[in-house]
Amino acid sequence: AFVFIPLVRSFILSMQMTDPIGRPVAFVGLLQYQRLLQSPQFLNSLQRTLLFVLYTVPPTLALALGLAVLGNLRLRHISVFRMVFSLTIAVSAATASLIFLYLYHPALGILNYFLSMLGFPPVGWLTNVATALPSVAFVTIWLQLGLNTVILLAGMQGIPEELYESAMIDGASGPAKFRHITLPLLSPTLFLLLVVDLLAAFQTFTQFHVLTKGGPINSTNVLVFSIYREFYFNGQYAFAAAQSIVLFLIMLIVTIIQFGVIERRVVYE
């Protein structure tokens, strides 16, 4: 009711022309999709989306893996460290975006204050074309890092300790144990997070809506925000529906590739 019916209706709407209030008035077939391929704005949104996924997913997984390794150490008061890096789980995307909106402020933000103390000029984190998308990506990494780390830490603690003891008797070093024991046995968890993080990155909306609203000069106008803007502000209902179908197909193809290619490298035993 809430997934498949809207999906079918969106596909039908994407092949229509609509009046100013969104009612279909004429069947046009694939005309809206032809408009997409000829639209520089759509191609820019597609590029921005792919860059955002590249900026967020690999760094999140790499940082979470490093924090999980540290959190798995048998040290005194390690539970405090685990609690600190997991705090972002309780923070909503809107709240985090508002926090970073003040941190990124060009005049009052603490980031530019530190830069001025070091003798560097202030940076327009959210107003500069070159830094806007990486700045939003950093907020997303910060948000997702806690959950990713907790899941990876749980996966590490599920690895039998006997395997490490046997490797130690055989003279294996720390990096060797990580490469030949931890990573293979952690691969199902990493694969799960890769799938989840990729889909979440393609659907990220709140951070862009709060921080940049697609600017400056469409440098953060990712597909999800472009769909929102075309539908609610420009009245291009069928055009927005066509974009949503394209985004769905991209996510579907990426997921099929992940399960068809990457999953073959996953060790389930």
C-alpha positions in Angstrom: 0.0 0.0 0.0 2.8 2.5 0.9 5.5 1.2 -1.5 4.3 -0.6 -4.6 1.1 1.4 -5.3 3.0 4.8 -5.1 5.8 3.3 -7.3 3.3 2.2 -10.0 1.4 5.5 -9.9 4.7 7.4 -10.1 5.7 5.4 -13.2 2.3 6.1 -14.8 2.5 9.8 -13.9 6.0 10.0 -15.4 4.5 9.2 -18.8 1.9 12.0 -18.6 1.6 15.7 -19.1 -0.1 17.4 -16.1 -2.0 20.6 -15.5 -0.8 23.2 -12.9 -2.4 21.2 -10.0 -0.9 17.9 -11.0 -3.8 16.2 -12.9 -2.8 14.1 -15.9 -4.1 15.7 -19.2 -2.3 13.8 -21.9 -0.2 10.6 -22.4 3.3 11.4 -23.8 5.1 8.1 -23.3 8.8 8.5 -22.7 8.9 12.2 -23.4 9.7 13.1 -19.8 12.6 10.7 -19.8 13.9 12.2 -23.0 13.7 15.6 -21.3 15.8 14.2 -18.5 18.6 13.1 -20.7 18.6 16.5 -22.4 18.5 18.5 -19.2 21.8 19.8 -17.9 20.3 20.3 -14.5 19.3 16.6 -14.2 22.8 15.5 -15.4 24.3 17.9 -12.8 22.0 16.4 -10.1 23.1 12.9 -11.1 26.8 13.8 -11.0 26.3 15.5 -7.6 24.5 12.4 -6.2 27.3 10.1 -7.3 29.9 12.4 -5.9 28.0 12.6 -2.6 27.9 8.7 -2.4 31.6 8.6 -3.1 32.3 11.2 -0.4 30.3 9.5 2.3 30.1 5.7 2.0 33.9 4.7 1.7 35.0 7.2 4.4 32.2 6.1 6.8 33.0 2.4 6.5 36.8 3.0 6.8 36.4 5.3 9.9 33.9 3.0 11.5 36.2 0.0 11.0 39.1 1.9 12.6 36.9 2.9 15.6 35.6 -0.6 16.0 39.1 -2.0 16.1 39.9 0.6 18.8 36.7 -0.2 20.7 37.5 -3.9 20.6 40.7 -3.4 22.5 40.8 -4.7 26.1 41.7 -1.6 27.9 40.6 0.0 31.1 37.5 2.2 30.8 37.1 1.2 27.1 33.3 1.3 27.6 33.5 5.1 27.9 35.2 5.3 24.5 32.5 3.1 23.1 29.7 5.3 24.5 31.3 8.4 23.1 31.5 7.3 19.5 28.0 5.8 19.6 26.3 9.0 20.8 25.5 10.1 17.2 22.9 7.3 17.0 20.6 9.4 19.2 21.0 12.5 17.1 18.5 13.2 14.3 19.6 14.4 10.9 17.8 17.7 11.4 19.4 18.3 14.7 22.9 17.5 13.4 22.3 19.7 10.4 21.4 22.7 12.7 24.5 22.1 14.8 26.8 22.1 11.8 24.9 25.1 10.3 26.3 27.1 13.2 29.7 25.4 13.1 30.0 26.3 9.4 28.8 29.9 9.8 31.2 32.1 7.8 31.5 34.8 10.5 30.4 33.2 13.8 31.3 29.5 13.2 33.9 27.9 15.4 35.6 26.3 12.4 36.5 29.6 10.8 37.5 30.9 14.3 40.1 28.1 14.6 41.3 28.9 11.0 41.8 32.5 11.9 43.8 31.6 15.0 46.1 29.6 12.7 46.4 32.5 10.3 44.2 31.1 7.5 41.4 33.1 5.8 37.8 32.1 6.5 36.2 29.5 4.4 32.7 29.6 3.0 31.9 26.0 3.9 28.3 26.1 2.6 28.5 29.1 0.2 31.5 28.0 -1.8 30.9 25.7 -4.8 34.1 23.7 -4.1 33.4 23.0 -0.4 29.6 22.9 -0.1 29.1 19.2 -1.1 32.1 17.9 1.0 30.8 19.9 4.0 27.3 18.2 3.7 29.1 14.9 3.2 31.0 15.4 6.5 27.8 15.9 8.4 26.4 12.7 6.9 29.6 10.8 7.8 29.4 12.1 11.4 25.8 11.0 11.6 26.3 7.5 10.3 29.6 6.8 12.0 28.2 5.8 15.4 25.7 3.2 14.1 28.3 1.7 11.7 30.9 1.5 14.4 28.5 -0.2 16.9 27.5 -2.8 14.3 31.1 -3.5 13.3 32.1 -3.8 16.9 29.3 -6.3 17.5 30.6 -8.3 14.5 34.1 -8.3 15.8 33.1 -9.5 19.3 31.3 -12.4 17.6 34.6 -13.7 16.1 35.8 -16.7 18.2 38.8 -15.8 20.3 40.3 -19.3 19.6 41.2 -18.2 16.1 43.3 -15.3 17.3 45.0 -17.6 19.9 45.8 -20.2 17.2 47.2 -17.4 14.9 49.3 -16.1 17.8 50.8 -19.5 18.4 51.7 -19.7 14.7 53.5 -16.4 15.0 51.1 -14.2 13.1 51.5 -10.5 13.6 48.7 -8.1 14.5 48.2 -6.9 10.9 48.2 -10.5 9.6 45.5 -11.5 12.1 43.4 -8.5 11.0 43.8 -9.3 7.3 43.3 -13.1 7.5 40.9 -13.4 10.4 39.1 -10.2 11.2 38.3 -8.9 7.7 37.1 -12.3 6.2 34.8 -13.0 9.2 33.7 -9.4 9.3 32.8 -9.4 5.6 29.1 -10.2 6.1 28.7 -7.2 8.4 30.7 -4.9 6.1 28.6 -6.1 3.1 25.4 -5.3 5.1 26.6 -1.8 5.9 27.8 -1.2 2.4 24.3 -2.0 1.1 22.5 0.1 3.8 24.9 3.1 3.6 24.7 3.2 -0.2 20.9 3.3 -0.2 20.9 5.9 2.5 23.4 8.1 0.7 21.2 8.0 -2.5 18.2 9.1 -0.4 19.8 11.8 1.8 17.6 14.8 1.9 17.4 16.5 5.3 21.0 17.7 5.4 20.7 19.3 2.0 17.3 20.9 2.9 18.6 22.4 6.1 22.2 23.3 5.1 22.2 24.4 1.5 18.8 23.9 -0.2 20.6 22.7 -3.3 23.0 25.7 -3.6 25.3 27.4 -4.2 24.7 27.3 -8.0 23.2 23.8 -7.8 26.4 22.4 -6.5 24.5 20.3 -3.9 21.3 19.8 -5.9 21.3 16.0 -5.6 18.6 13.9 -7.2 16.4 13.6 -4.1 16.4 17.4 -3.5 15.9 18.0 -7.3 12.8 15.8 -7.2 11.5 17.7 -4.2 12.1 21.1 -5.8 10.6 20.2 -9.2 7.5 18.7 -7.5 6.7 21.2 -4.8 8.0 24.4 -6.1 8.2 24.2 -9.9 5.0 22.3 -10.5 6.7 19.8 -12.8 4.9 16.8 -11.4 5.5 14.4 -14.2 9.2 15.5 -14.6 9.7 14.9 -10.9 8.1 11.5 -11.1 10.4 10.6 -14.0 13.4 11.6 -11.9 12.2 9.5 -9.0 11.8 6.4 -11.3 15.4 7.0 -12.6 16.6 7.2 -9.0 14.8 4.0 -8.2 16.3 2.2 -11.1 19.8 3.4 -10.2 19.4 2.1 -6.7 18.0 -1.2 -8.0 20.9 -1.7 -10.4 23.5 -0.8 -7.7 21.9 -3.3 -5.3 21.8 -6.0 -7.9 25.5 -5.5 -8.7 26.3 -5.6 -5.0 24.5 -8.9 -4.5 25.7 -10.4 -7.8 29.3 -9.4 -7.6 30.5 -8.1 -4.2 28.6 -10.8 -2.2 30.7 -13.5 -3.8 33.6 -12.3 -1.8 31.7 -12.4 1.5 32.7 -15.2 3.9 29.7 -16.6 5.7 31.4 -19.5 7.5 
